[in-house]
Amino acid sequence: MVRTARRPGSRRLMGGKFHDAPIDEYLPQNGNRGYRVSRYELELGYRVSSNRLTGRASITAVTTAEQPRFAFDIAQSMSVSKVLVNGAKPAKYTHQHGKLVITARQRIPAGGALAVVVQYAGRPEPVRGQWGEVGWEELTEGSLVAGQPNGAASWFPCDDHPSSKASYRIAITTDTPYYALANGTLVAKRTKASQTTWVYEQPEPMASYLATIQIGPYRRYDLVGADSSVPMRAVLPPRLRAAFDHDFGRQPQMMRVFSDLFGPYPFPSYTVVVTDDELEIPIEAQGMSIFGANHCDGRRGAERLVAHELAHQWFGNSLTIRQWRDIWLHEGFACYAEWIWSEAGGGPTADQLARTALQNLSREPQDIIVGDPGPQRMFDDRVYKRGALTLHALRLELGDTAFFELLREWTHRYRHASVSTEEFTDLAGHYSSSPLRTLWDRWLLAEPLPPLPPARAGQKTR
């Protein structure tokens, strides 16, 4: 059976009256209507010893409808003390069930400016849900943010949905011995007594779940001798430097391969953070990736994950899905990048890895639809692997030249924008001499695992 997700903005009849459907049925409580955010400016203070966060969020938006109230997502662990709208006197608000609902004192017409300032404080903690705990987390010494899919609200008021992308300025003040990192470029650093303020500017549009703060006993290292035009940096405890240099040493080559095949790297620089703690899985953020100390094993045991997270800078960060049901456009592409890097780096070819993955998946239940897996299964490994297999099947259909031309046009046309499966399949159709509907039906819209076509002779990624 093929499930069809309701399109955003649709309306449904409930109890004899029409009500707005959720912005995203996978996260029905997240996201808000009536405005579009263009910028967040966050002024944060954090005490490591007490896990105490104070914040002032200045949010710039444009209204899309005239309405008496506007809502933002912010967790109940944060206590809101004041709200201002368009510079007026303090506005009325309620803060319940993770929603900050603000009543403007003056009428704001559709297309009007909406400037909201929120002052808040508390002890941040992860948001608990069916995917575990996501958001702000304490480390043994410091903190991190792992925001996917709805953890941004654990530390600042926002429109917490991937289709809502904005620029950011993040200033974080914390205890001077610690290194503090946020998305974007470090534009200022000020130390006063025992506190240091770090100011970062992120001009490229960013979804809220990709915003991050990383604080710890770190030092920054520039990757010297990188054969890439993209500045690459490491932020990690000094004790892990030697292992990092070996385990992550081929990142510049990865950057060159991916830039050739996927198109230019979409951000000014790339940073890898390695925490002093162990992490179960790496964390994706815009312009950076976060790994645990366990990913520095001296044997390059996590190199496929290094490739996976780097690929997310194109697929997930620059190109971000509008709806979570299309998550294969993030994870399937990043998983396929692992196979591409393996081949380019002298390991098994992408075709060999694809056929091994197909064999392994054939032994698992055939009860998932890649193009609409449902909220409970959107992070299922089968979405990752079957998404990657979908791309390999498409590559076998189109041939290498057309396939990688498609990927480069995909990343160029939708650079820093929101995307959908329909947009990708429509674009792919321009690179095929025959209809691709059967391929999409089999790989994205049906539960049974289809076979792969035979490999093309001489197929290579480089």
Secondary structure, 3 states (H helix, E strand, C coil): CCCCCCCCCCEEEECCEEEECCCCCCCCCCCCCCEEEEEEEEEEEEECCCCEEEEEEEEEEEECCCCCEEEEECCCCEEEEEEEECCCCCCEEEEECCEEEEECCCCCCCCCEEEEEEEEEECCCCEEECCEEEEEEEECCEEEEECCCCCHHHCCCECCCCCCEEEEEEEEEEECCCEEEECCEEEEEEEECCEEEEEEEEEEEEEHHHCCEEEECCEEEECCCCCCCCCEEEEECHHHHHHHHHHCCCHHHHHHHHHHHHCCCCCCCEEEEECCCCCCCCEEECCEEEECHHHCCCCCCCHHHHHHHHHCCCECCCEEECCHHHCHHHHHHHHHHHHHHHHHCCCCCHHHHHHHHHHHHCCCCCCCCCCCCCHHHCCCHHHHHHHHHHHHHHHHHHCHHHHHHHHHHHHHHCCCCEECHHHHHHHHHCCCCCCCHHHHHHHHCCCCCCCCCCCCCCCCCC
